[in-house]
Amino acid sequence: MAHEPSATLTAPKARFSICVIEDAENRLLLLKRAPDRPLGPGTWGFPAGHIEAGETPRECAFRELREEAGPGLEVEELRSLGPLRDSLYGGIYEIHLFHLRWLRGHIVLNHEHTDFVWADAARCRTLETMPGIEEDIVLLDIWPRASMEQSQLPPHLRVP
C-alpha cells in the first residue's frame, strides 16, 4: 500500500509500521481484524499500527507485533523499506514495511483480531484482505507479481 516518497509531498497525516511475517514454508501470517475495528473490519491483514511520538518505525513494528500477535514471538528481520507513501489514499500516509522471518512462538491475539492464518499466495487470493496487502508483498519481493490479484495492485506494479 505504498510507493516511494516524492520531494513535493507534504508532512504525512499519520505514520505506520507494517510487519510482513514469513514462515519457513513461504507462507505469510495474516490476522483477521475484529468486526468493531474502524479500519478494515472483518478483513485479513498484517500486524501493523501507528508510529507513536518519539518511537522509531522499527520500535513500532516490534511493539505492534508483540501487542497483536503475542509477546513471546521470535522473528528475525530480513528486510525493511521506508519511508514510503501510500498509493491508496493520495499519499497522505507514511509507511514502513518490515519483512520478518518467523522462528518460533505461539500466536496470542489481542482484542483487535479474531483469528489468524498462515497463508500461501493461493490461499491469500481466497481471503478478503485489507487494501494494500498485495502491494506490500510485491514491494518486499516475497511472492511473484504474477501470483498476486492484479486488480488489487496499483497500475505500475501489475504484470503486463
C-alpha positions, 0 to 999 in steps of 0.5 A: 500500500505504498510507493516511494516518497516524492520531494513535493509531498507534504508532512504525512497525516499519520505514520505506520509500521507494517510487519510482513511475517514469513514462515519457513514454508513461504507462507505469510501470517495474516490476522483477521481484524475484529468486526468493531475495528474502524479500519478494515473490519472483518478483513485479513491483514498484517500486524501493523499500527501507528508510529507513536511520538518519539518511537522509531518505525522499527520500535513500532513494528516490534511493539505492534507485533508483540501487542497483536500477535503475542509477546513471546514471538521470535522473528528475525528481520530480513528486510525493511523499506521506508519511508514510503507513501501510500498509493491508496489514499493520495499519499497522505500516509507514511509507511514502513514495511518490515519483512520478518522471518518467523522462528518460533512462538505461539500466536496470542491475539489481542482484542483487535483480531479474531483469528489468524492464518498462515497463508500461501499466495493461493490461499491469500487470493481466497481471503478478503484482505485489507487494501494494500496487502498485495502491494506490500508483498510485491514491494518486499519481493516475497511472492511473484507479481504474477501470483498476486490479484492484479486488480488489487495492485496499483497500475505500475506494479501489475504484470503486463 
